[in-house]
Amino acid sequence: MLKKILDILFLCLLIIFVAKVTYAAPLQLTKDSQNPLNTNFFLLQTTITKENGLYKMWHTTGDGSNLKIGYATSTDGVNWPSSTLVSVVDPGDNHDPSLFEKDGTRYMYYISEPSEGSGVDIKVKRASVHDGQFDTPELINLPRQSWDSQKLSCPYGYFENGIYFLFYCGTNGNGWNMGMATSTNGTDFVPCNNNPIITGGNLGNAQLYQDEEGKKHLLFHSSNGIDELTTSDPLSCTSSWGNGHTFITRDKPYDQSQIIAPTLLHSTTPKELFYTSRGPGTNQEWKLSRAVETETRTRIVI
């Protein structure tokens, strides 16, 4: 009888212990052996989705006179045979596209300026997206602060608990840092008083996602490669970010010089991360690269 009671107690303790084990391993990615990927067109910052087996990419490109936003597709994520200019009524330079979806509507936040490097004339805009066509853009009202007084770039939208959040990078001439602003309508934003919320020099192109345990992961490029910070707080100007580390390092001939613009497809299996890079292996031309999840994380349920 005593043995049965001890066996039951042991089983209960085992269940409690196992129930606390949620995921067997953190996200681990390996760079694709086919890098750099096959893109026969000019590209810089990218934002990518995968829908019904088809990869879709919006990216900064050019029309010979100005920076513009291009649209390309791929069936395997490796071969991107062609790109076309997005149709949008917005003269001058358009760049740094970032996809945002809410209530079934797809938007693109991007930078609009009369010409590259125009400084105070830089504006953030938002347009609803139909693949290779944008609707009439809306101006995003985003007051400038001293830390981003010279230049502004890389807007990224996120929505949580009825609030729109906008991550963006800027500089006053002393390196690029990252700020955040909030809005109740998605167009009129109030910058955080404690901006820049993330510093370190030459930061940009953020992406935020929430994992299966509710932890938020902020990816962005830096001088090191692609960095990551996490928080378990509700998103706000005062969220506590920690566990900082370099997620993807500059260690290959095609990405030794610079890495920018991470896009993690975190809802796919396996997860895939695309980024733009250059190095001696690309003759310093910008190319698209990919890293793929190498270990599938499993959840233990009893």
HELIX and SHEET records of a PDB file:
HELIX    1   1 LEU A    2  ALA A   19  1                                  18    
HELIX    2   2 GLY A  119  ASP A  121  5                                   3    
HELIX    3   3 SER A  146  ASP A  148  5                                   3    
HELIX    4   4 PRO A  280  THR A  282  5                                   3    
SHEET    1   A 4 LEU A  29  LYS A  31  0                                        
SHEET    2   A 4 LYS A 287  GLU A 293 -1                                        
SHEET    3   A 4 GLU A 272  ARG A 278 -1                                        
SHEET    4   A 4 GLN A 258  LEU A 265 -1                                        
SHEET    1   B 2 ASN A  38  THR A  39  0                                        
SHEET    2   B 2 ASN A  79  TRP A  80  1                                        
SHEET    1   C 4 THR A  46  GLU A  51  0                                        
SHEET    2   C 4 LEU A  54  GLY A  62 -1                                        
SHEET    3   C 4 LEU A  67  SER A  74 -1                                        
SHEET    4   C 4 SER A  83  LEU A  85 -1                                        
SHEET    1   D 4 ASP A  93  LYS A 102  0                                        
SHEET    2   D 4 THR A 105  GLU A 113 -1                                        
SHEET    3   D 4 LYS A 123  HIS A 130 -1                                        
SHEET    4   D 4 GLN A 133  PHE A 134 -1                                        
SHEET    1   E 4 ASP A  93  LYS A 102  0                                        
SHEET    2   E 4 THR A 105  GLU A 113 -1                                        
SHEET    3   E 4 LYS A 123  HIS A 130 -1                                        
SHEET    4   E 4 GLU A 138  ILE A 140 -1                                        
SHEET    1   F 4 LYS A 151  GLU A 160  0                                        
SHEET    2   F 4 ILE A 163  THR A 171 -1                                        
SHEET    3   F 4 ASN A 177  SER A 183 -1                                        
SHEET    4   F 4 VAL A 190  PRO A 191 -1                                        
SHEET    1   G 4 GLY A 204  GLN A 210  0                                        
SHEET    2   G 4 LYS A 216  HIS A 221 -1                                        
SHEET    3   G 4 GLY A 225  THR A 231 -1                                        
SHEET    4   G 4 GLY A 242  THR A 249 -1                                        
END                                                                             
